[in-house]
Amino acid sequence: MDETTDKQGQNGWQRFVTRISNRYRLSVMNEETFEEVRSFQLSLLSVYAALCTIIVLVAIGMFILFAYTPAREYLIDTNSYVEEEQLIALHQELTELENVLAAQATYAESFRNLLLGEFKATYDEEQMLLDSAQLERITPPEEVALSAEEIRLRREMDLESLGEAVREGNNAVVSGSQDVPLEQIFFVAPVSGEISAQFDLEGKHLGVDIIAPKGTAVKAALDGYVIVSDYTYNTGYTIGVQHSNGVVTFYKHNTELLKDIGSFVKSGEAIAIIGNTGHQTTGPHLHFELWRNGQPVDPVEYIKF
């Protein structure tokens, strides 16, 4: 029984091998003249091999087409989420650019007005002293008219106290003549630290860079009025103060501004916090500029940092 089965199986396998190995002739003939145009010799094995080869090549071609070419995007919707993210990113960039442009316009307008002399303090020396004195005095419940002699006496006392403050080194500044040399003006150092970049007029570096820890308070160099308090793309959060005697100071790359435009600040008063904002910066520091009559000067010659 087993021998018969093996023999039949062997015969069946031999018949299969013989069948697929047999060679056949495929002729192409003219229908009218029965003339043979072309003939092909083939076997079932060669047909199977050709079909398998074609199927494999087609599969490989389809894989390459969908894996390495953009053709897959036409069949598979993979762009909807990506396009939505791109639109959100573009909207955010456009909003930031609009804010930067508005800040640049505000800064340019403020600086133009500064150079044209349109920003000027509205208080003279006596008015500044009276304002300071009024803040320190308690307002009486009822307004009492003062005589001319009393007003003169109070002004003399205010002037005397201001002179004592200057002699004691309290950094008070007397506003007045535009001809007071910078050497005779006592400046407060905005911050204390190492200077990483010096004043270079030819290199368009119109101030000095002072390295200080992030979060350090920036002080006003003199009494004055804030004329710039805004953010710009290059200098970040910037504040500018106009002082007497044609002096203007700028404090740039701050992380926070403590005063608004029009505010009166006293010498040594905190006006900003050191940071690292703006495009033209590589670390926490203060870029400090000193201007006199519309011209930048080297702060190191007049201030000890």
C-alpha positions in Angstrom: 0.0 0.0 0.0 2.7 2.4 1.0 4.8 1.5 -2.0 1.8 2.1 -4.4 1.2 5.5 -2.8 4.8 6.5 -3.1 4.9 5.4 -6.7 1.7 7.2 -7.5 3.0 10.3 -5.8 6.3 10.1 -7.6 4.5 9.6 -10.9 2.2 12.6 -10.2 5.2 14.8 -9.4 7.0 13.6 -12.5 4.0 14.3 -14.6 3.7 17.8 -13.2 7.4 18.5 -13.8 7.1 17.1 -17.3 4.0 19.2 -18.0 5.5 22.5 -17.0 8.8 21.7 -18.7 7.2 20.8 -22.0 7.9 23.4 -24.6 5.1 24.8 -26.8 5.2 26.7 -29.9 3.1 29.9 -30.3 2.6 30.9 -33.9 1.2 34.2 -35.3 -0.3 33.6 -38.7 -1.9 35.6 -41.4 -5.6 34.9 -41.3 -6.1 35.0 -45.1 -2.9 33.3 -46.3 -2.2 31.2 -43.2 1.4 32.4 -43.6 3.3 32.2 -40.3 4.4 35.8 -39.3 6.1 35.0 -36.1 6.5 32.2 -33.7 7.5 31.8 -30.0 8.7 28.8 -28.1 7.8 28.8 -24.5 6.9 26.5 -21.6 4.5 26.8 -18.6 7.6 27.2 -16.3 8.8 30.2 -18.3 5.3 31.8 -18.3 5.1 31.4 -14.5 8.5 32.8 -14.0 7.7 35.8 -16.3 4.4 36.5 -14.5 6.1 36.3 -11.1 8.9 38.6 -12.2 6.4 41.1 -13.5 4.4 41.0 -10.3 7.5 41.6 -8.2 8.7 44.4 -10.3 5.3 46.1 -10.2 5.2 45.8 -6.4 8.7 47.3 -6.1 7.8 50.1 -8.4 4.6 50.9 -6.5 6.5 50.9 -3.2 9.1 53.3 -4.5 6.4 55.5 -6.0 4.5 55.9 -2.8 7.5 55.9 -0.4 9.9 58.3 -2.2 7.8 60.6 -4.4 5.1 63.2 -3.9 2.6 61.0 -5.7 1.4 59.5 -2.5 0.0 62.9 -1.5 -2.6 62.6 -4.3 -3.9 59.4 -2.9 -3.4 59.8 0.8 -4.7 63.0 2.4 -1.7 63.9 4.7 -1.6 67.6 4.1 -4.7 68.9 5.9 -3.1 68.8 9.4 0.3 70.1 8.2 -1.3 72.9 6.3 -3.3 74.0 9.3 -0.2 74.1 11.5 1.6 76.1 8.8 -1.2 78.6 8.6 -1.2 79.1 12.4 2.6 79.5 12.3 2.4 82.0 9.5 -0.4 83.9 11.3 1.8 84.2 14.4 4.8 85.3 12.4 2.7 88.0 10.6 1.3 89.2 14.0 4.8 89.5 15.4 6.1 91.3 12.3 3.2 93.8 12.6 4.0 94.4 16.3 7.7 94.9 15.4 6.8 97.3 12.6 4.5 99.3 14.9 7.2 99.4 17.6 9.8 100.5 15.0 7.6 103.3 13.8 6.9 104.5 17.4 10.6 104.4 18.1 11.6 106.2 14.9 8.9 108.9 15.6 10.1 109.4 19.1 13.8 109.6 18.1 12.9 112.1 15.3 11.1 114.3 17.7 14.0 114.1 20.0 16.5 115.2 17.4 14.2 118.0 16.3 13.9 119.2 19.9 10.2 118.7 20.1 10.5 116.9 23.5 11.3 119.5 26.1 10.7 119.5 29.8 7.9 121.7 30.9 9.1 122.4 34.3 12.0 124.8 35.2 14.2 124.4 38.3 11.9 126.2 40.7 8.9 124.2 39.6 10.8 120.9 39.9 11.8 121.9 43.4 8.3 122.9 44.4 6.9 119.6 43.0 9.4 117.6 45.0 8.6 119.5 48.1 4.9 119.2 47.7 5.2 115.4 47.5 7.0 115.3 50.8 4.7 117.7 52.6 1.3 116.7 53.9 -1.5 118.5 52.1 -3.4 120.8 54.6 -7.1 120.2 54.9 -7.8 123.7 53.8 -6.0 125.8 51.2 -4.2 128.7 52.8 -3.0 131.6 50.7 0.7 132.2 51.1 2.3 135.6 51.0 5.0 136.5 48.6 7.5 136.6 51.4 6.6 133.0 52.5 6.8 131.8 48.9 10.3 133.4 48.5 11.5 131.9 51.8 10.3 128.4 50.9 12.0 128.6 47.5 15.3 129.6 49.2 15.0 126.7 51.7 14.4 124.3 48.7 17.4 125.6 46.9 19.5 125.3 50.1 18.4 121.7 50.6 19.2 120.9 47.0 22.7 122.3 47.4 23.2 120.2 50.5 22.1 117.1 48.6 24.6 117.8 45.9 27.4 118.3 48.4 26.4 115.1 50.2 26.5 113.1 46.9 22.8 112.4 46.6 23.0 112.9 42.8 20.6 115.8 42.5 20.9 117.7 39.3 20.2 121.4 38.8 18.6 122.0 35.5 19.2 125.2 33.7 21.8 126.5 31.2 22.5 124.4 28.1 26.2 125.4 28.5 27.0 123.4 31.6 29.9 121.0 30.6 29.3 117.3 31.0 32.3 117.2 33.3 30.4 119.3 35.8 27.3 117.1 35.8 27.2 114.3 38.3 25.9 111.1 36.6 24.6 108.0 38.4 25.9 104.8 36.9 22.8 102.9 35.5 24.4 99.6 36.6 27.8 98.5 37.9 29.6 95.8 36.0 32.2 94.9 33.4 32.1 96.7 30.0 32.0 94.1 27.3 31.8 96.6 24.3 33.2 100.1 24.2 31.8 103.2 22.5 32.7 103.1 18.8 31.4 105.9 16.7 32.8 104.6 13.4 31.5 101.1 14.0 28.0 102.6 14.8 28.1 101.3 18.4 26.9 104.5 20.0 27.1 103.4 23.6 28.7 100.9 26.0 27.5 97.4 26.9 27.7 96.6 30.7 27.4 93.0 31.8 25.1 92.5 34.8 23.0 89.7 36.2 19.6 89.3 34.7 17.0 91.0 36.9 19.3 93.8 38.0 17.5 97.2 38.4 18.6 99.9 35.9 18.8 103.4 37.3 18.2 106.8 35.7 21.5 108.6 35.3 19.9 112.0 35.9 16.6 113.6 36.7 14.4 113.9 33.6 11.4 112.9 31.6 10.8 109.6 29.9 10.5 110.2 26.1 10.8 106.6 24.9 9.4 103.5 26.5 8.7 100.8 24.0 9.9 97.5 22.4 11.9 97.4 19.2 13.1 94.4 17.1 16.8 95.2 17.4 17.1 96.8 20.9 14.2 95.0 22.7 12.6 96.9 25.6 14.1 100.4 25.4 13.6 103.4 27.6 15.0 106.9 26.9 15.1 109.9 29.3 15.6 113.6 28.4 17.5 115.6 31.0 18.5 119.2 31.3 21.5 120.7 29.5 20.6 119.0 26.3 21.4 115.5 27.7 19.5 112.4 26.7 20.2 108.8 27.8 19.0 105.5 26.4 18.8 102.1 28.2 18.3 99.1 25.9 17.8 95.3 25.9 15.8 95.4 29.2 13.5 92.6 30.2 10.9 95.0 31.7 10.2 98.8 31.6 9.1 100.4 34.9 8.2 103.9 33.5 5.9 105.2 30.8 6.4 108.0 28.4 5.9 111.4 30.1 6.9 110.1 33.5 9.3 112.2 35.6 12.2 110.2 37.1 14.7 111.2 39.6 18.4 110.5 39.5 19.1 106.9 40.7 15.5 105.8 40.4 14.9 102.4 39.0 13.4 102.7 35.5 13.9 99.2 34.0 15.1 95.6 34.6 18.2 94.2 32.8 17.4 91.5 30.4 18.3 90.0 27.0 15.6 91.2 24.7 16.0 92.3 21.1 17.8 90.9 18.0 21.1 92.6 18.6 22.0 90.9 21.9 23.8 87.7 23.0 23.4 87.7 26.8 22.0 89.7 29.7 23.5 93.2 29.6 22.6 96.9 29.4 23.4 98.9 26.3 23.7 102.5 27.6 23.9 105.6 25.4 24.7 109.2 26.4 23.7 112.0 23.9 24.4 115.7 24.2 22.7 118.2 21.9 21.8 115.5 19.4 25.3 113.9 19.3 26.4 110.6 21.0 29.3 110.8 23.4 31.4 108.2 25.1 29.7 107.5 28.5 33.0 106.1 30.0 34.5 109.6 30.0 31.8 110.9 32.4 30.5 107.9 34.3 32.2 105.2 36.3 30.5 101.9 35.9 
